[in-house]
Amino acid sequence: STAEIEQTAHRILEHVRKNPGQRAEVIKKSLNLKTNEWALPIARLLEKKQLRTKGEKRATTYTSA
């Protein structure tokens, strides 16, 4: 649901603010998220420009904007 996506996005954003520069694998493991639970929230955070990325593919790291 939309509420669950927003809640997950908020959890991701808070984690990245506290731990900038982590890769998706580390963030997902820390928050106990599966890949299918990660895709929509991360896309929305990037679309809203709340997160920034650096690197490509598996080397991509995330920081808050």
All heavy atoms as TSV, in Angstrom:
chain	resi	resn	atom	element	x	y	z
A	1	SER	N	N	0.838	-1.190	0.000
A	1	SER	CA	C	0.000	0.000	0.000
A	1	SER	C	C	0.884	1.256	0.000
A	1	SER	O	O	2.072	1.191	0.315
A	1	SER	CB	C	-0.913	0.009	1.215
A	1	SER	OG	O	-0.194	0.292	2.388
A	2	THR	N	N	0.284	2.361	-0.303
A	2	THR	CA	C	1.011	3.627	-0.354
A	2	THR	C	C	1.571	3.996	1.012
A	2	THR	O	O	2.698	4.483	1.126
A	2	THR	CB	C	0.085	4.756	-0.864
A	2	THR	OG1	O	-0.440	4.365	-2.132
A	2	THR	CG2	C	0.828	6.055	-1.012
A	3	ALA	N	N	0.797	3.747	2.061
A	3	ALA	CA	C	1.253	4.072	3.416
A	3	ALA	C	C	2.488	3.247	3.784
A	3	ALA	O	O	3.426	3.775	4.394
A	3	ALA	CB	C	0.135	3.830	4.417
A	4	GLU	N	N	2.499	1.974	3.416
A	4	GLU	CA	C	3.647	1.117	3.707
A	4	GLU	C	C	4.887	1.579	2.944
A	4	GLU	O	O	5.994	1.574	3.485
A	4	GLU	CB	C	3.344	-0.335	3.352
A	4	GLU	CG	C	2.348	-0.984	4.285
A	4	GLU	CD	C	1.946	-2.369	3.820
A	4	GLU	OE1	O	1.972	-2.640	2.593
A	4	GLU	OE2	O	1.606	-3.188	4.684
A	5	ILE	N	N	4.690	1.996	1.701
A	5	ILE	CA	C	5.804	2.491	0.889
A	5	ILE	C	C	6.377	3.750	1.514
A	5	ILE	O	O	7.596	3.898	1.634
A	5	ILE	CB	C	5.361	2.735	-0.566
A	5	ILE	CG1	C	5.016	1.401	-1.233
A	5	ILE	CG2	C	6.437	3.473	-1.358
A	5	ILE	CD1	C	4.309	1.538	-2.567
A	6	GLU	N	N	5.512	4.655	1.932
A	6	GLU	CA	C	5.961	5.899	2.561
A	6	GLU	C	C	6.681	5.616	3.881
A	6	GLU	O	O	7.690	6.249	4.191
A	6	GLU	CB	C	4.789	6.856	2.779
A	6	GLU	CG	C	4.228	7.426	1.498
A	6	GLU	CD	C	5.235	8.256	0.718
A	6	GLU	OE1	O	6.025	8.995	1.331
A	6	GLU	OE2	O	5.242	8.147	-0.518
A	7	GLN	N	N	6.173	4.677	4.658
A	7	GLN	CA	C	6.800	4.328	5.930
A	7	GLN	C	C	8.193	3.733	5.688
A	7	GLN	O	O	9.151	4.088	6.375
A	7	GLN	CB	C	5.929	3.337	6.690
A	7	GLN	CG	C	6.495	2.964	8.042
A	7	GLN	CD	C	5.619	1.972	8.781
A	7	GLN	OE1	O	4.664	1.434	8.238
A	7	GLN	NE2	N	5.961	1.723	10.030
A	8	THR	N	N	8.293	2.861	4.706
A	8	THR	CA	C	9.592	2.264	4.377
A	8	THR	C	C	10.549	3.329	3.861
A	8	THR	O	O	11.728	3.337	4.224
A	8	THR	CB	C	9.423	1.134	3.345
A	8	THR	OG1	O	8.532	0.154	3.884
A	8	THR	CG2	C	10.749	0.479	3.009
A	9	ALA	N	N	10.057	4.237	3.041
A	9	ALA	CA	C	10.886	5.325	2.528
A	9	ALA	C	C	11.417	6.175	3.679
A	9	ALA	O	O	12.590	6.557	3.693
A	9	ALA	CB	C	10.094	6.191	1.552
A	10	HIS	N	N	10.583	6.442	4.656
A	10	HIS	CA	C	11.004	7.226	5.824
A	10	HIS	C	C	12.095	6.486	6.600
A	10	HIS	O	O	13.079	7.098	7.020
A	10	HIS	CB	C	9.801	7.521	6.722
A	10	HIS	CG	C	10.148	8.308	7.946
A	10	HIS	ND1	N	10.469	9.649	7.889
A	10	HIS	CD2	C	10.258	7.948	9.242
A	10	HIS	CE1	C	10.757	10.067	9.109
A	10	HIS	NE2	N	10.630	9.052	9.945
A	11	ARG	N	N	11.926	5.180	6.783
A	11	ARG	CA	C	12.936	4.380	7.491
A	11	ARG	C	C	14.271	4.411	6.744
A	11	ARG	O	O	15.326	4.551	7.358
A	11	ARG	CB	C	12.461	2.935	7.627
A	11	ARG	CG	C	11.359	2.746	8.640
A	11	ARG	CD	C	10.866	1.308	8.722
A	11	ARG	NE	N	11.951	0.383	8.980
A	11	ARG	CZ	C	12.010	-0.870	8.507
A	11	ARG	NH1	N	11.043	-1.343	7.749
A	11	ARG	NH2	N	13.040	-1.649	8.784
A	12	ILE	N	N	14.208	4.285	5.424
A	12	ILE	CA	C	15.425	4.320	4.609
A	12	ILE	C	C	16.105	5.671	4.743
A	12	ILE	O	O	17.312	5.767	4.966
A	12	ILE	CB	C	15.120	4.004	3.125
A	12	ILE	CG1	C	14.676	2.547	2.979
A	12	ILE	CG2	C	16.333	4.294	2.245
A	12	ILE	CD1	C	14.108	2.215	1.603
A	13	LEU	N	N	15.323	6.744	4.612
A	13	LEU	CA	C	15.874	8.093	4.691
A	13	LEU	C	C	16.535	8.345	6.044
A	13	LEU	O	O	17.649	8.880	6.109
A	13	LEU	CB	C	14.783	9.127	4.420
A	13	LEU	CG	C	15.221	10.578	4.364
A	13	LEU	CD1	C	16.267	10.808	3.279
A	13	LEU	CD2	C	14.013	11.477	4.130
A	14	GLU	N	N	15.891	7.952	7.126
A	14	GLU	CA	C	16.466	8.135	8.465
A	14	GLU	C	C	17.764	7.336	8.614
A	14	GLU	O	O	18.738	7.833	9.175
A	14	GLU	CB	C	15.462	7.725	9.550
A	14	GLU	CG	C	14.319	8.693	9.701
A	14	GLU	CD	C	14.767	10.106	10.027
A	14	GLU	OE1	O	15.579	10.276	10.963
A	14	GLU	OE2	O	14.332	11.040	9.339
A	15	HIS	N	N	17.775	6.125	8.089
A	15	HIS	CA	C	18.982	5.300	8.169
A	15	HIS	C	C	20.128	5.950	7.391
A	15	HIS	O	O	21.253	6.005	7.887
A	15	HIS	CB	C	18.704	3.893	7.639
A	15	HIS	CG	C	19.901	3.013	7.693
A	15	HIS	ND1	N	20.266	2.333	8.827
A	15	HIS	CD2	C	20.850	2.732	6.770
A	15	HIS	CE1	C	21.381	1.660	8.595
A	15	HIS	NE2	N	21.751	1.884	7.340
A	16	VAL	N	N	19.831	6.442	6.194
A	16	VAL	CA	C	20.873	7.050	5.368
A	16	VAL	C	C	21.394	8.340	6.011
A	16	VAL	O	O	22.586	8.616	5.944
A	16	VAL	CB	C	20.364	7.292	3.926
A	16	VAL	CG1	C	21.341	8.129	3.122
A	16	VAL	CG2	C	20.112	5.961	3.232
A	17	ARG	N	N	20.529	9.093	6.641
A	17	ARG	CA	C	20.974	10.317	7.335
A	17	ARG	C	C	21.959	9.986	8.450
A	17	ARG	O	O	22.920	10.713	8.672
A	17	ARG	CB	C	19.778	11.078	7.907
A	17	ARG	CG	C	19.010	11.834	6.860
A	17	ARG	CD	C	17.858	12.593	7.460
A	17	ARG	NE	N	17.161	13.357	6.435
A	17	ARG	CZ	C	15.890	13.726	6.513
A	17	ARG	NH1	N	15.173	13.406	7.572
A	17	ARG	NH2	N	15.350	14.401	5.539
A	18	LYS	N	N	21.723	8.889	9.149
A	18	LYS	CA	C	22.596	8.483	10.248
A	18	LYS	C	C	23.838	7.751	9.757
A	18	LYS	O	O	24.840	7.706	10.462
A	18	LYS	CB	C	21.830	7.590	11.228
A	18	LYS	CG	C	20.737	8.313	11.974
A	18	LYS	CD	C	19.958	7.369	12.852
A	18	LYS	CE	C	18.782	8.097	13.503
A	18	LYS	NZ	N	17.898	7.158	14.208
A	19	ASN	N	N	23.752	7.136	8.566
A	19	ASN	CA	C	24.838	6.318	8.026
A	19	ASN	C	C	25.080	6.646	6.554
A	19	ASN	O	O	24.840	5.807	5.689
A	19	ASN	CB	C	24.482	4.826	8.161
A	19	ASN	CG	C	24.134	4.443	9.573
A	19	ASN	OD1	O	25.004	4.275	10.400
A	19	ASN	ND2	N	22.842	4.322	9.846
A	20	PRO	N	N	25.540	7.853	6.244
A	20	PRO	CA	C	25.723	8.223	4.830
A	20	PRO	C	C	26.817	7.398	4.162
A	20	PRO	O	O	27.754	6.940	4.818
A	20	PRO	CB	C	26.115	9.695	4.901
A	20	PRO	CG	C	26.662	9.889	6.264
A	20	PRO	CD	C	25.953	8.911	7.147
A	21	GLY	N	N	26.653	7.185	2.867
A	21	GLY	CA	C	27.669	6.523	2.078
A	21	GLY	C	C	27.576	5.009	2.045
A	21	GLY	O	O	28.495	4.353	1.572
A	22	GLN	N	N	26.477	4.456	2.535
A	22	GLN	CA	C	26.336	3.000	2.510
A	22	GLN	C	C	25.726	2.532	1.195
A	22	GLN	O	O	24.978	3.254	0.550
A	22	GLN	CB	C	25.462	2.512	3.672
A	22	GLN	CG	C	26.132	2.635	5.004
A	22	GLN	CD	C	25.320	1.997	6.119
A	22	GLN	OE1	O	24.115	1.819	6.010
A	22	GLN	NE2	N	25.993	1.659	7.198
A	23	ARG	N	N	26.048	1.292	0.842
A	23	ARG	CA	C	25.487	0.674	-0.359
A	23	ARG	C	C	24.119	0.075	-0.039
A	23	ARG	O	O	23.778	-0.158	1.119
A	23	ARG	CB	C	26.425	-0.424	-0.866
A	23	ARG	CG	C	27.750	0.110	-1.346
A	23	ARG	CD	C	28.653	-0.923	-2.012
A	23	ARG	NE	N	28.255	-2.305	-1.878
A	23	ARG	CZ	C	28.854	-3.210	-1.093
A	23	ARG	NH1	N	29.867	-2.856	-0.344
A	23	ARG	NH2	N	28.443	-4.456	-1.076
A	24	ALA	N	N	23.348	-0.195	-1.079
A	24	ALA	CA	C	22.001	-0.738	-0.917
A	24	ALA	C	C	22.004	-2.031	-0.121
A	24	ALA	O	O	21.145	-2.234	0.737
A	24	ALA	CB	C	21.366	-0.960	-2.290
A	25	GLU	N	N	22.969	-2.918	-0.383
A	25	GLU	CA	C	23.025	-4.196	0.328
A	25	GLU	C	C	23.090	-3.995	1.838
A	25	GLU	O	O	22.423	-4.693	2.595
A	25	GLU	CB	C	24.256	-4.995	-0.102
A	25	GLU	CG	C	24.221	-5.489	-1.512
A	25	GLU	CD	C	25.546	-6.145	-1.913
A	25	GLU	OE1	O	26.459	-6.257	-1.066
A	25	GLU	OE2	O	25.660	-6.532	-3.081
A	26	VAL	N	N	23.903	-3.055	2.269
A	26	VAL	CA	C	24.085	-2.791	3.700
A	26	VAL	C	C	22.822	-2.173	4.290
A	26	VAL	O	O	22.384	-2.560	5.382
A	26	VAL	CB	C	25.308	-1.868	3.929
A	26	VAL	CG1	C	25.467	-1.506	5.391
A	26	VAL	CG2	C	26.567	-2.518	3.384
A	27	ILE	N	N	22.228	-1.242	3.576
A	27	ILE	CA	C	21.007	-0.580	4.061
A	27	ILE	C	C	19.881	-1.597	4.185
A	27	ILE	O	O	19.194	-1.650	5.204
A	27	ILE	CB	C	20.597	0.578	3.129
A	27	ILE	CG1	C	21.693	1.645	3.102
A	27	ILE	CG2	C	19.265	1.182	3.586
A	27	ILE	CD1	C	21.528	2.675	1.994
A	28	LYS	N	N	19.693	-2.411	3.143
A	28	LYS	CA	C	18.627	-3.417	3.170
A	28	LYS	C	C	18.836	-4.406	4.311
A	28	LYS	O	O	17.880	-4.766	5.004
A	28	LYS	CB	C	18.545	-4.165	1.844
A	28	LYS	CG	C	17.989	-3.315	0.714
A	28	LYS	CD	C	17.715	-4.120	-0.525
A	28	LYS	CE	C	18.985	-4.552	-1.213
A	28	LYS	NZ	N	18.737	-5.189	-2.516
A	29	LYS	N	N	20.064	-4.824	4.541
A	29	LYS	CA	C	20.345	-5.767	5.625
A	29	LYS	C	C	20.078	-5.120	6.982
A	29	LYS	O	O	19.477	-5.735	7.865
A	29	LYS	CB	C	21.786	-6.255	5.545
A	29	LYS	CG	C	22.110	-7.341	6.526
A	29	LYS	CD	C	23.504	-7.888	6.308
A	29	LYS	CE	C	23.787	-9.008	7.304
A	29	LYS	NZ	N	25.116	-9.586	7.111
A	30	SER	N	N	20.486	-3.867	7.152
A	30	SER	CA	C	20.284	-3.156	8.415
A	30	SER	C	C	18.810	-2.974	8.747
A	30	SER	O	O	18.417	-3.043	9.907
A	30	SER	CB	C	20.956	-1.784	8.368
A	30	SER	OG	O	22.347	-1.919	8.234
A	31	LEU	N	N	18.009	-2.727	7.716
A	31	LEU	CA	C	16.576	-2.485	7.919
A	31	LEU	C	C	15.733	-3.740	7.704
A	31	LEU	O	O	14.504	-3.679	7.774
A	31	LEU	CB	C	16.096	-1.374	6.976
A	31	LEU	CG	C	16.738	-0.009	7.199
A	31	LEU	CD1	C	16.277	0.977	6.146
A	31	LEU	CD2	C	16.443	0.516	8.588
A	32	ASN	N	N	16.407	-4.862	7.435
A	32	ASN	CA	C	15.734	-6.137	7.210
A	32	ASN	C	C	14.697	-6.032	6.075
A	32	ASN	O	O	13.548	-6.425	6.226
A	32	ASN	CB	C	15.082	-6.641	8.499
A	32	ASN	CG	C	14.753	-8.111	8.435
A	32	ASN	OD1	O	15.382	-8.866	7.681
A	32	ASN	ND2	N	13.768	-8.532	9.202
A	33	LEU	N	N	15.124	-5.464	4.945
A	33	LEU	CA	C	14.252	-5.291	3.780
A	33	LEU	C	C	14.639	-6.258	2.672
A	33	LEU	O	O	15.822	-6.517	2.463
A	33	LEU	CB	C	14.371	-3.869	3.226
A	33	LEU	CG	C	13.886	-2.732	4.095
A	33	LEU	CD1	C	14.231	-1.399	3.443
A	33	LEU	CD2	C	12.395	-2.826	4.331
A	34	LYS	N	N	13.640	-6.750	1.980
A	34	LYS	CA	C	13.885	-7.563	0.796
A	34	LYS	C	C	13.981	-6.617	-0.401
A	34	LYS	O	O	13.513	-5.481	-0.345
A	34	LYS	CB	C	12.738	-8.551	0.589
A	34	LYS	CG	C	12.614	-9.548	1.721
A	34	LYS	CD	C	11.406	-10.421	1.523
A	34	LYS	CE	C	11.253	-11.321	2.746
A	34	LYS	NZ	N	9.925	-11.863	2.862
A	35	THR	N	N	14.554	-7.106	-1.484
A	35	THR	CA	C	14.728	-6.261	-2.674
A	35	THR	C	C	13.398	-5.722	-3.182
A	35	THR	O	O	13.307	-4.558	-3.562
A	35	THR	CB	C	15.452	-7.052	-3.776
A	35	THR	OG1	O	16.728	-7.453	-3.260
A	35	THR	CG2	C	15.660	-6.202	-5.024
A	36	ASN	N	N	12.347	-6.552	-3.173
A	36	ASN	CA	C	11.050	-6.074	-3.672
A	36	ASN	C	C	10.425	-5.037	-2.733
A	36	ASN	O	O	9.568	-4.262	-3.155
A	36	ASN	CB	C	10.084	-7.229	-3.924
A	36	ASN	CG	C	9.747	-8.013	-2.674
A	36	ASN	OD1	O	10.433	-7.915	-1.661
A	36	ASN	ND2	N	8.708	-8.806	-2.746
A	37	GLU	N	N	10.841	-4.979	-1.469
A	37	GLU	CA	C	10.355	-3.956	-0.540
A	37	GLU	C	C	11.171	-2.673	-0.658
A	37	GLU	O	O	10.766	-1.625	-0.160
A	37	GLU	CB	C	10.459	-4.468	0.906
A	37	GLU	CG	C	9.614	-5.673	1.202
A	37	GLU	CD	C	9.925	-6.289	2.555
A	37	GLU	OE1	O	11.102	-6.310	2.963
A	37	GLU	OE2	O	8.967	-6.751	3.193
A	38	TRP	N	N	12.311	-2.742	-1.306
A	38	TRP	CA	C	13.261	-1.643	-1.437
A	38	TRP	C	C	12.991	-0.787	-2.662
A	38	TRP	O	O	13.149	0.430	-2.623
A	38	TRP	CB	C	14.663	-2.259	-1.500
A	38	TRP	CG	C	15.766	-1.405	-2.013
A	38	TRP	CD1	C	16.214	-1.354	-3.300
A	38	TRP	CD2	C	16.588	-0.505	-1.272
A	38	TRP	NE1	N	17.263	-0.484	-3.397
A	38	TRP	CE2	C	17.510	0.050	-2.159
A	38	TRP	CE3	C	16.619	-0.131	0.060
A	38	TRP	CZ2	C	18.466	0.969	-1.759
A	38	TRP	CZ3	C	17.566	0.789	0.456
A	38	TRP	CH2	C	18.482	1.328	-0.438
A	39	ALA	N	N	12.590	-1.410	-3.748
A	39	ALA	CA	C	12.549	-0.751	-5.059
A	39	ALA	C	C	11.676	0.505	-5.108
A	39	ALA	O	O	12.154	1.564	-5.518
A	39	ALA	CB	C	12.114	-1.747	-6.126
A	40	LEU	N	N	10.421	0.415	-4.729
A	40	LEU	CA	C	9.534	1.582	-4.820
A	40	LEU	C	C	9.917	2.702	-3.856
A	40	LEU	O	O	9.988	3.872	-4.270
A	40	LEU	CB	C	8.079	1.175	-4.596
A	40	LEU	CG	C	7.382	0.556	-5.809
A	40	LEU	CD1	C	5.988	0.075	-5.425
A	40	LEU	CD2	C	7.290	1.536	-6.954
A	41	PRO	N	N	10.181	2.411	-2.586
A	41	PRO	CA	C	10.560	3.511	-1.687
A	41	PRO	C	C	11.835	4.238	-2.130
A	41	PRO	O	O	11.886	5.468	-2.085
A	41	PRO	CB	C	10.771	2.816	-0.335
A	41	PRO	CG	C	9.949	1.588	-0.414
A	41	PRO	CD	C	9.994	1.163	-1.849
A	42	ILE	N	N	12.832	3.498	-2.584
A	42	ILE	CA	C	14.077	4.153	-2.994
A	42	ILE	C	C	13.849	4.987	-4.247
A	42	ILE	O	O	14.382	6.087	-4.380
A	42	ILE	CB	C	15.236	3.140	-3.147
A	42	ILE	CG1	C	16.590	3.848	-3.028
A	42	ILE	CG2	C	15.178	2.403	-4.445
A	42	ILE	CD1	C	16.938	4.313	-1.685
A	43	ALA	N	N	13.025	4.495	-5.158
A	43	ALA	CA	C	12.712	5.257	-6.369
A	43	ALA	C	C	12.012	6.566	-6.024
A	43	ALA	O	O	12.321	7.614	-6.602
A	43	ALA	CB	C	11.852	4.419	-7.303
A	44	ARG	N	N	11.097	6.510	-5.074
A	44	ARG	CA	C	10.387	7.738	-4.667
A	44	ARG	C	C	11.317	8.737	-3.989
A	44	ARG	O	O	11.214	9.935	-4.219
A	44	ARG	CB	C	9.215	7.400	-3.756
A	44	ARG	CG	C	8.112	6.721	-4.519
A	44	ARG	CD	C	6.840	6.715	-3.779
A	44	ARG	NE	N	5.823	6.047	-4.596
A	44	ARG	CZ	C	4.640	5.712	-4.168
A	44	ARG	NH1	N	4.290	5.977	-2.929
A	44	ARG	NH2	N	3.784	5.119	-4.966
A	45	LEU	N	N	12.220	8.235	-3.142
A	45	LEU	CA	C	13.171	9.138	-2.480
A	45	LEU	C	C	14.096	9.800	-3.486
A	45	LEU	O	O	14.406	10.993	-3.358
A	45	LEU	CB	C	13.988	8.364	-1.439
A	45	LEU	CG	C	13.230	7.924	-0.189
A	45	LEU	CD1	C	14.064	6.937	0.622
A	45	LEU	CD2	C	12.834	9.122	0.649
A	46	LEU	N	N	14.514	9.061	-4.477
A	46	LEU	CA	C	15.382	9.637	-5.517
A	46	LEU	C	C	14.605	10.621	-6.386
A	46	LEU	O	O	15.117	11.677	-6.759
A	46	LEU	CB	C	15.998	8.528	-6.370
A	46	LEU	CG	C	17.014	7.644	-5.639
A	46	LEU	CD1	C	17.359	6.435	-6.486
A	46	LEU	CD2	C	18.250	8.433	-5.272
A	47	GLU	N	N	13.363	10.275	-6.697
A	47	GLU	CA	C	12.513	11.144	-7.517
A	47	GLU	C	C	12.251	12.479	-6.815
A	47	GLU	O	O	12.264	13.538	-7.438
A	47	GLU	CB	C	11.184	10.428	-7.777
A	47	GLU	CG	C	10.215	11.176	-8.657
A	47	GLU	CD	C	8.931	10.392	-8.823
A	47	GLU	OE1	O	9.002	9.245	-9.307
A	47	GLU	OE2	O	7.857	10.920	-8.451
A	48	LYS	N	N	12.036	12.420	-5.496
A	48	LYS	CA	C	11.784	13.632	-4.707
A	48	LYS	C	C	13.080	14.367	-4.358
A	48	LYS	O	O	13.045	15.385	-3.668
A	48	LYS	CB	C	11.065	13.267	-3.402
A	48	LYS	CG	C	9.663	12.752	-3.597
A	48	LYS	CD	C	9.072	12.396	-2.245
A	48	LYS	CE	C	7.688	11.817	-2.371
A	48	LYS	NZ	N	7.142	11.428	-1.039
A	49	LYS	N	N	14.213	13.818	-4.792
A	49	LYS	CA	C	15.532	14.385	-4.542
A	49	LYS	C	C	15.852	14.489	-3.060
A	49	LYS	O	O	16.527	15.400	-2.602
A	49	LYS	CB	C	15.694	15.736	-5.241
A	49	LYS	CG	C	15.552	15.626	-6.747
A	49	LYS	CD	C	15.861	16.931	-7.428
A	49	LYS	CE	C	15.472	16.875	-8.882
A	49	LYS	NZ	N	16.426	16.365	-9.766
A	50	GLN	N	N	15.356	13.515	-2.289
A	50	GLN	CA	C	15.677	13.447	-0.869
A	50	GLN	C	C	16.962	12.655	-0.644
A	50	GLN	O	O	17.578	12.769	0.407
A	50	GLN	CB	C	14.521	12.832	-0.092
A	50	GLN	CG	C	13.301	13.739	-0.051
A	50	GLN	CD	C	12.172	13.116	0.735
A	50	GLN	OE1	O	11.729	12.021	0.430
A	50	GLN	NE2	N	11.719	13.827	1.751
A	51	LEU	N	N	17.333	11.844	-1.624
A	51	LEU	CA	C	18.572	11.084	-1.568
A	51	LEU	C	C	19.405	11.389	-2.798
A	51	LEU	O	O	18.877	11.706	-3.852
A	51	LEU	CB	C	18.302	9.567	-1.550
A	51	LEU	CG	C	17.742	8.947	-0.297
A	51	LEU	CD1	C	17.612	7.439	-0.485
A	51	LEU	CD2	C	18.607	9.243	0.902
A	52	ARG	N	N	20.720	11.251	-2.623
A	52	ARG	CA	C	21.656	11.373	-3.741
A	52	ARG	C	C	22.400	10.053	-3.869
A	52	ARG	O	O	22.622	9.364	-2.871
A	52	ARG	CB	C	22.671	12.474	-3.477
A	52	ARG	CG	C	22.089	13.851	-3.474
A	52	ARG	CD	C	23.189	14.878	-3.330
A	52	ARG	NE	N	22.589	16.193	-3.142
A	52	ARG	CZ	C	23.137	17.158	-2.452
A	52	ARG	NH1	N	24.307	16.985	-1.882
A	52	ARG	NH2	N	22.536	18.316	-2.328
A	53	THR	N	N	22.796	9.754	-5.083
A	53	THR	CA	C	23.581	8.548	-5.301
A	53	THR	C	C	24.945	8.912	-5.852
A	53	THR	O	O	25.130	9.967	-6.461
A	53	THR	CB	C	22.898	7.597	-6.308
A	53	THR	OG1	O	22.752	8.258	-7.556
A	53	THR	CG2	C	21.550	7.135	-5.799
A	54	LYS	N	N	25.889	8.019	-5.614
A	54	LYS	CA	C	27.229	8.169	-6.160
A	54	LYS	C	C	27.681	6.777	-6.552
A	54	LYS	O	O	27.501	5.824	-5.792
A	54	LYS	CB	C	28.169	8.753	-5.104
A	54	LYS	CG	C	29.574	9.000	-5.602
A	54	LYS	CD	C	30.415	9.628	-4.520
A	54	LYS	CE	C	31.810	9.918	-5.057
A	54	LYS	NZ	N	32.670	10.498	-4.015
A	55	GLY	N	N	28.235	6.657	-7.742
A	55	GLY	CA	C	28.684	5.357	-8.211
A	55	GLY	C	C	27.649	4.705	-9.119
A	55	GLY	O	O	26.612	5.291	-9.414
A	56	GLU	N	N	27.962	3.490	-9.525
A	56	GLU	CA	C	27.086	2.774	-10.439
A	56	GLU	C	C	26.851	1.354	-9.973
A	56	GLU	O	O	27.709	0.754	-9.309
A	56	GLU	CB	C	27.707	2.738	-11.835
A	56	GLU	CG	C	27.829	4.091	-12.485
A	56	GLU	CD	C	28.455	4.006	-13.864
A	56	GLU	OE1	O	28.555	2.896	-14.400
A	56	GLU	OE2	O	28.832	5.057	-14.397
A	57	LYS	N	N	25.711	0.829	-10.340
A	57	LYS	CA	C	25.319	-0.556	-10.077
A	57	LYS	C	C	25.532	-0.920	-8.609
A	57	LYS	O	O	25.057	-0.210	-7.735
A	57	LYS	CB	C	26.035	-1.501	-11.033
A	57	LYS	CG	C	25.678	-1.203	-12.476
A	57	LYS	CD	C	26.298	-2.195	-13.422
A	57	LYS	CE	C	25.930	-1.778	-14.838
A	57	LYS	NZ	N	26.386	-2.698	-15.817
A	58	ARG	N	N	26.235	-2.010	-8.329
A	58	ARG	CA	C	26.396	-2.468	-6.948
A	58	ARG	C	C	27.290	-1.551	-6.120
A	58	ARG	O	O	27.285	-1.632	-4.893
A	58	ARG	CB	C	26.954	-3.894	-6.927
A	58	ARG	CG	C	25.942	-4.897	-7.448
A	58	ARG	CD	C	26.397	-6.315	-7.259
A	58	ARG	NE	N	26.467	-6.606	-5.827
A	58	ARG	CZ	C	27.268	-7.520	-5.303
A	58	ARG	NH1	N	28.078	-8.201	-6.076
A	58	ARG	NH2	N	27.280	-7.735	-4.023
A	59	ALA	N	N	28.048	-0.697	-6.756
A	59	ALA	CA	C	28.921	0.230	-6.038
A	59	ALA	C	C	28.221	1.539	-5.692
A	59	ALA	O	O	28.824	2.433	-5.113
A	59	ALA	CB	C	30.160	0.522	-6.877
A	60	THR	N	N	26.935	1.669	-5.996
A	60	THR	CA	C	26.194	2.887	-5.707
A	60	THR	C	C	26.083	3.076	-4.201
A	60	THR	O	O	25.714	2.164	-3.469
A	60	THR	CB	C	24.775	2.810	-6.319
A	60	THR	OG1	O	24.886	2.637	-7.723
A	60	THR	CG2	C	23.980	4.084	-6.029
A	61	THR	N	N	26.405	4.281	-3.760
A	61	THR	CA	C	26.225	4.645	-2.347
A	61	THR	C	C	25.184	5.740	-2.253
A	61	THR	O	O	24.951	6.496	-3.194
A	61	THR	CB	C	27.552	5.109	-1.710
A	61	THR	OG1	O	28.041	6.248	-2.435
A	61	THR	CG2	C	28.583	4.003	-1.709
A	62	TYR	N	N	24.540	5.839	-1.094
A	62	TYR	CA	C	23.442	6.769	-0.895
A	62	TYR	C	C	23.764	7.762	0.220
A	62	TYR	O	O	24.308	7.391	1.262
A	62	TYR	CB	C	22.166	6.005	-0.518
A	62	TYR	CG	C	21.690	5.098	-1.628
A	62	TYR	CD1	C	22.160	3.805	-1.753
A	62	TYR	CD2	C	20.787	5.560	-2.581
A	62	TYR	CE1	C	21.745	2.979	-2.786
A	62	TYR	CE2	C	20.370	4.743	-3.616
A	62	TYR	CZ	C	20.850	3.456	-3.711
A	62	TYR	OH	O	20.438	2.650	-4.738
A	63	THR	N	N	23.407	9.033	-0.016
A	63	THR	CA	C	23.515	10.079	0.993
A	63	THR	C	C	22.238	10.913	0.941
A	63	THR	O	O	21.565	10.953	-0.089
A	63	THR	CB	C	24.729	11.000	0.767
A	63	THR	OG1	O	24.656	11.536	-0.549
A	63	THR	CG2	C	26.035	10.254	0.958
A	64	SER	N	N	21.919	11.583	2.039
A	64	SER	CA	C	20.718	12.424	2.028
A	64	SER	C	C	21.033	13.733	1.302
A	64	SER	O	O	22.172	14.196	1.314
A	64	SER	CB	C	20.221	12.687	3.438
A	64	SER	OG	O	21.187	13.366	4.194
A	65	ALA	N	N	20.031	14.280	0.703
A	65	ALA	CA	C	20.215	15.501	-0.097
A	65	ALA	C	C	20.179	16.737	0.781
A	65	ALA	O	O	19.740	16.725	1.881
A	65	ALA	CB	C	19.116	15.596	-1.147
